[in-house]
């Protein structure tokens, strides 16, 4: 019984490494890789044999998520959804970019399913949110999800923080500038 408890504790303590592609996109778009990966985990995570990871063939339509085995399957489903739902009700790809509000980041809906292009779009949106109100990448993530703020943004921020706390520290610690939030009672 002690061995089982110890194994479960160790499994819970396993930290996830950020894949190199996230570092590459993050550096090019001037956002922290930790923030981008935590956002993708929040948006499209799927349980895979090697753990929970962001899944590129994901669609959310009117609040309901769908995951597909291939890019082609996701694209075909998207075409069907587009016949019945307005684009502002459809989020696509690894970062769940909304086609109605942010579809201009893609040359086509097929391109929106390219994981790197989707991540670049998400990073640009995240960066724009941060630039509007600098100081907190967590707050920028809330803006990414719900620009009007409020409870939907706060709930999303809590989920992003949970994913952020599960990341393997890069070079010994997470980038200190990922979460720059004033302490309670501090003057911003």
VMD Tcl script that draws the C-alpha trace (Angstrom):
set ca {
  {0.00 0.00 0.00}
  {2.85 2.40 0.76}
  {4.39 1.62 -2.61}
  {1.12 2.36 -4.40}
  {0.71 5.65 -2.53}
  {4.28 6.60 -3.33}
  {3.80 5.79 -7.02}
  {0.63 7.87 -7.19}
  {2.37 10.77 -5.47}
  {5.28 10.59 -7.90}
  {2.89 10.47 -10.88}
  {1.15 13.61 -9.62}
  {4.52 15.35 -9.26}
  {5.63 14.60 -12.84}
  {6.26 17.87 -14.61}
  {5.54 18.34 -18.28}
  {8.19 19.71 -20.60}
  {7.29 22.34 -23.16}
  {7.88 20.97 -26.67}
  {10.50 22.83 -28.74}
  {7.94 24.15 -31.26}
  {6.30 26.23 -28.55}
  {9.63 27.81 -27.65}
  {10.24 28.61 -31.31}
  {6.83 30.25 -31.88}
  {6.95 32.04 -28.53}
  {10.34 33.55 -29.26}
  {9.25 34.74 -32.71}
  {6.04 36.31 -31.34}
  {7.58 37.69 -28.11}
  {5.48 35.73 -25.64}
  {6.62 33.31 -22.94}
  {6.65 29.69 -24.11}
  {5.12 28.73 -20.75}
  {2.17 31.04 -21.35}
  {1.61 29.76 -24.89}
  {1.85 26.09 -23.92}
  {-0.41 26.54 -20.87}
  {-2.94 28.28 -23.12}
  {-2.85 25.42 -25.67}
  {-3.23 22.87 -22.86}
  {-6.27 24.77 -21.62}
  {-7.79 25.01 -25.08}
  {-7.30 21.59 -26.63}
  {-5.75 19.03 -24.30}
  {-6.33 15.37 -25.03}
  {-5.24 12.28 -23.15}
  {-2.70 10.39 -25.25}
  {-0.59 7.30 -24.50}
  {2.35 9.54 -23.47}
  {0.22 11.89 -21.35}
  {-2.15 14.81 -21.77}
  {-1.10 17.12 -24.59}
  {-2.63 19.86 -26.76}
  {-4.44 18.34 -29.76}
  {-4.34 20.16 -33.13}
  {-7.44 18.57 -34.68}
  {-9.86 20.15 -32.21}
  {-12.98 22.22 -32.90}
  {-15.31 23.94 -30.46}
  {-18.76 24.83 -31.75}
  {-21.15 26.82 -29.60}
  {-19.37 25.65 -26.46}
  {-19.08 21.95 -27.34}
  {-15.67 20.45 -28.06}
  {-14.89 17.92 -30.77}
  {-11.58 16.09 -31.30}
  {-10.69 14.28 -34.50}
  {-8.04 11.72 -35.37}
  {-6.69 13.61 -38.40}
  {-6.48 17.08 -39.87}
  {-8.64 15.97 -42.79}
  {-11.40 14.70 -40.49}
  {-11.34 17.97 -38.52}
  {-11.47 20.01 -41.71}
  {-14.42 18.05 -43.09}
  {-16.27 18.49 -39.80}
  {-15.50 22.21 -39.84}
  {-17.01 22.58 -43.31}
  {-20.20 20.95 -42.05}
  {-20.30 23.11 -38.91}
  {-19.80 26.26 -40.99}
  {-23.04 25.51 -42.87}
  {-25.01 25.60 -39.60}
  {-23.20 27.98 -37.23}
  {-21.85 31.52 -37.53}
  {-18.05 31.75 -37.50}
  {-18.11 33.63 -34.17}
  {-19.36 30.38 -32.59}
  {-16.47 28.26 -33.96}
  {-12.96 27.88 -32.49}
  {-10.38 25.73 -34.27}
  {-7.01 24.10 -33.87}
  {-4.48 23.54 -31.16}
  {-5.10 27.01 -29.66}
  {-8.82 27.18 -30.44}
  {-8.64 30.42 -32.40}
  {-12.10 31.83 -33.01}
  {-12.79 32.06 -36.74}
  {-15.27 34.92 -36.48}
  {-13.13 37.25 -34.39}
  {-9.67 36.10 -35.42}
  {-10.05 34.22 -38.70}
  {-8.08 36.98 -40.43}
  {-4.93 35.36 -39.03}
  {-5.38 32.52 -41.54}
  {-5.37 32.49 -45.34}
  {-7.88 29.60 -45.25}
  {-9.76 27.43 -42.81}
  {-7.50 24.52 -43.83}
  {-4.50 26.59 -42.75}
  {-6.12 27.17 -39.34}
  {-5.48 23.51 -38.55}
  {-1.74 23.79 -39.14}
  {-0.42 23.60 -35.56}
  {2.38 26.13 -36.09}
  {0.22 28.65 -37.93}
  {-2.47 28.25 -35.28}
  {0.08 28.77 -32.50}
  {1.43 31.88 -34.23}
  {-2.10 33.30 -34.42}
  {-2.70 32.51 -30.74}
  {0.62 34.06 -29.75}
  {-0.20 37.26 -31.67}
  {-3.61 37.47 -29.97}
  {-2.03 36.79 -26.57}
  {0.65 39.41 -27.22}
  {-1.99 42.00 -28.23}
  {-3.88 41.28 -25.00}
  {-0.70 41.70 -22.98}
  {0.19 44.94 -24.77}
  {-3.25 46.39 -23.95}
  {-2.62 45.85 -20.24}
  {1.00 44.90 -19.53}
  {2.08 43.19 -16.35}
  {0.43 39.78 -16.33}
  {0.51 36.99 -18.88}
  {-2.21 35.27 -16.86}
  {-4.44 38.31 -17.33}
  {-3.52 38.27 -21.04}
  {-4.69 34.63 -21.19}
  {-8.00 35.69 -19.65}
  {-8.30 38.36 -22.35}
  {-7.47 35.74 -25.01}
  {-10.42 33.67 -23.86}
  {-12.89 36.44 -23.00}
  {-11.73 39.97 -23.90}
  {-14.63 41.52 -21.96}
  {-13.17 40.07 -18.76}
  {-15.40 39.11 -15.86}
  {-15.97 35.65 -14.44}
  {-15.34 33.75 -17.73}
  {-11.87 35.32 -17.94}
  {-11.13 34.63 -14.24}
  {-12.22 30.99 -14.55}
  {-10.01 30.58 -17.62}
  {-7.07 32.21 -15.84}
  {-7.36 29.67 -13.02}
  {-7.19 26.80 -15.51}
  {-4.18 28.32 -17.28}
  {-2.44 28.75 -13.90}
  {-3.08 25.07 -13.10}
  {-1.43 24.05 -16.37}
  {1.42 26.49 -15.81}
  {2.11 24.97 -12.40}
  {2.51 21.52 -13.98}
  {5.31 22.57 -16.33}
  {8.90 21.46 -16.02}
  {11.00 24.49 -15.10}
  {13.26 25.53 -17.96}
  {16.87 25.83 -16.81}
  {15.86 25.27 -13.22}
  {12.84 27.56 -12.92}
  {9.91 28.88 -14.89}
  {10.51 32.23 -16.52}
  {9.87 34.78 -13.81}
  {8.21 37.17 -16.25}
  {5.41 34.72 -17.10}
  {3.35 35.70 -14.09}
  {4.00 39.25 -13.05}
  {1.00 40.11 -10.94}
  {0.98 42.62 -8.11}
  {0.49 41.11 -4.69}
  {-2.81 41.75 -3.00}
  {-3.01 45.33 -1.78}
  {-0.03 46.45 -3.88}
  {-0.35 49.53 -6.05}
  {-0.08 48.53 -9.73}
}
mol new
graphics top color blue
foreach p $ca { graphics top sphere $p radius 0.5 }
foreach p [lrange $ca 0 end-1] q [lrange $ca 1 end] { graphics top cylinder $p $q radius 0.2 }
display resetview
